[in-house]
């Protein structure tokens, strides 16, 4: 295995470290690598050079490896729900076409169990997917009915910011499908 891929494998392992600081730094690095592969997001080059090793700066992931990283993070959300906000933050950096289906499946499975901070980070990830919706994203949104969960979150009286964000994203999803009907 090349040093570049060894560095990537190590940072993935560090994402489950029992050392909180090490884990959070690994999640930041994974997020930056995913962000570099996402044409919809930009990054300050200084931040990248300060946080990523030389090997990770040279890393180029094909879509299959990006999808594998997304699936890995989704599994971590399922296994470590108390840390879900950090995992969702990292996931929010993935390309929408790669993130859409795994994120929607995950939210349908665990969305009602998430703490408000994790739910809000999940909404940020979902918002990025919806804002940059392509054919793959629209197909995933049509397959996985996320609106009922968003409606539940939008009725939360204990967290108005979460409720507003959920409502806004639900409206964006409805608009995506309404716009599609106008084209027919």
N, C-alpha and C positions, 0 to 999 in steps of 0.2 A: 504494500500500500504506500502511496506517495506521502510525503510529509504534509502536503496540503490537505489530503483526505484524512490523515491521522489527526491533524489539528481540528478538522470539522467533527470527526468522531468524538474527540475529547471534549469539545465544547458541548456536544449533545449529551454526553455522560454527565458533565458538570451541571446540566440543567436539573438533575435530580440529586444534587449534592445535599448533604445534611447541613453543610455550612451555608447559612442564609446569604451571606455576601457573595460567596462563590456562585451560588445558584442564580442570584439576581444578575450578576455580571455575565454569566453564561447566557441567560435569557436576553440580555441587552445585545450581546454579540450575535446570537442567532437572529434576533430581530433586525439587526443591521445587515446581516448577510441576506436575509429575505428581502429587505428594503432595497438593496442594491440590484436585485433581480426584478423588482416591481417597477415597470415603466410609468406608473401613475404617481410614484412618490419620488421626491428628491431628498438629498441628504447633504449636509455640510461636510465637505471633504475632510476638514480638520477633525470633526467628531469621529469619523470612520478611522482615520489614521491613529487617533489616540486610543481607541478602544479595541481595534482589531490587530491581531498579530500579523506579521508579514505573510505568513501562510494563508490566513483567512482573507487578507486583502487580495491575494492571488486566486482565491477560490471562485470557480465558476460552476454553478449547479445547473444541470439540465432540469426540465420541468418534472421529470420523474423523481429526482432527488429532492426537489422543492416540495413535491407532493408527499414524499416520504417524511420530510421534516414536519410538515403540517399534520400528518397523521400521528406522528410521534407526540407532538404538542397536544393534540386532541386527546390522546391516551393519557397524557400527564394531567390534563384537566379532570378527566374521569377518575384518576387515581389519587389526585391531590387537590380536592376541591377547595381547601382552605387557601391555597396559593393560586387559585384560578385567575385572579385579576392580573397577575404578572404574565401568566401563560396567554391570556387573551390579548394583552398588550403586544406580546411577541407575535402572536398570530395575525394581528391587525396589519403587519408589515408584508404579508404574503400577497402574491398576485390574486386579484379577485377571482379569476377563472379557476385558480387552483384551490382557493380557500372556500368558495361558495358552498359546495356540497358538504364537505366535512363539517364546516361551521354550522350549517343549518341542521344537519343530523344531530350534532352535539347539543345544540340549543333545544331541540325537541326532546332529547333524552334527559338533559340535566338542567334545563333552563329554570324550572320551578324551584330547584334546590339551591340556586346561586344566591350568594349574599349580594346586597345592593352594589358594592364596589366592583365585584366580578361581573354582575349583570351590566353595569355601565360600560366596563371595558369590552364586554361582548357586543354591546350596541355600537361602540366605536368601530370595532372590526366589521360588523354587519353594515354599518353606514358606508365604510370604504368599499365594500363589495357592491352595494346598491348604487353608489355614485358612479362607479365605473362598470356598470352592468353591460355585458356583451351577451351574445347568444347562449353561451354556457351558463352564465349567471341567471339569465331569465329562465332557462330550462330548469335549473335547480330550484329557483323560487317557485316555479309552477309545480314542481314535484313535491317539495317539502313545505307544507302549509304553516308558515311561521306567524302569520297575522294573529291567530288566537293568543299565542304567548305574548306578542307585543301588546295586544289589547289588555292582557292581564297586568303586564308591567306598567302600562299607561294609566291604570287605575290605582296605582300605589300612592296612598296618601302620605306614607311615611318618608317618601323620597321624591320630591317634586321634580328634581332635575332628571332623574331616571325616567319618571313618568313622561315628562315632556319629550325626551329623546326618543323613547319607545313610540310615542304617538307620531312624531315627525318621521321616523323611519317607516312606520306602517303606511303613512300617507305617500311617501316616496315609492313604496312598493306598489301600492294601488295605482299610482300615476303611471308607473312603468307599464302596467298591463292595460290601463286605459289608453295610453298613447299607442300601444300595439294594436288595439282594436280600431283606432282611427286610420291606420294604414291599410286595413282590409277593404 
